[in-house]
Amino acid sequence: MPIAKLGTFLIGEYSEAVVTMSFYQVGELLQDVAIEKSKIYITSLMNIRLDYADL
């Protein structure tokens, strides 16, 4: 990300830099949401597991 941002500033494409940073931030947000949902789903699956098994 820093290389892409620096490169777009160096060539004078400021709007492209803004778009690149915006896409990166949206991607980070979606990743955080996915991780939190995964944690919730894994926790709920752990709650339905058996504590012991009869053989």
CORBELQUI-V143437 format. One record per residue. N is the residue number from 1. SS is DSSP state (A for helix, B for strand, O for the rest). PHI is phi in degrees with one decimal (NA if undefined). OMEGA is omega in whole degrees, -180 to 180 (* if undefined). Layout:
n/ss/phi/omega
N/SS/PHI/OMEGA
N/SS/PHI/OMEGA
This chain:
n/ss/phi/omega
1/O/NA/-179
2/A/-60.6/-180
3/A/-67.9/179
4/A/-64.0/-180
5/A/-64.9/180
6/A/-63.0/180
7/A/-61.9/-180
8/A/-69.1/176
9/A/-69.2/-179
10/A/-65.1/-180
11/O/-90.1/175
12/O/84.0/180
13/O/-94.3/-175
14/A/-68.1/179
15/A/-66.5/177
16/A/-65.9/177
17/A/-64.3/179
18/A/-64.7/179
19/A/-63.9/180
20/A/-61.7/180
21/A/-66.4/179
22/A/-65.0/178
23/A/-61.0/179
24/A/-63.0/-179
25/A/-65.6/177
26/A/-63.4/178
27/A/-62.2/178
28/A/-63.3/179
29/A/-62.0/179
30/A/-64.1/177
31/A/-65.0/179
32/A/-62.7/179
33/A/-63.3/-180
34/A/-63.9/179
35/A/-65.1/179
36/A/-63.5/178
37/A/-63.8/179
38/A/-61.4/179
39/A/-61.0/180
40/A/-64.0/-179
41/A/-65.1/179
42/A/-65.5/177
43/A/-61.4/-180
44/A/-66.7/177
45/A/-67.9/178
46/A/-66.1/-180
47/A/-73.5/-179
48/O/-99.2/179
49/O/-73.2/177
50/O/-78.5/178
51/O/-77.8/178
52/O/-151.9/-179
53/O/-127.7/175
54/O/-89.0/179
55/O/-102.6/*
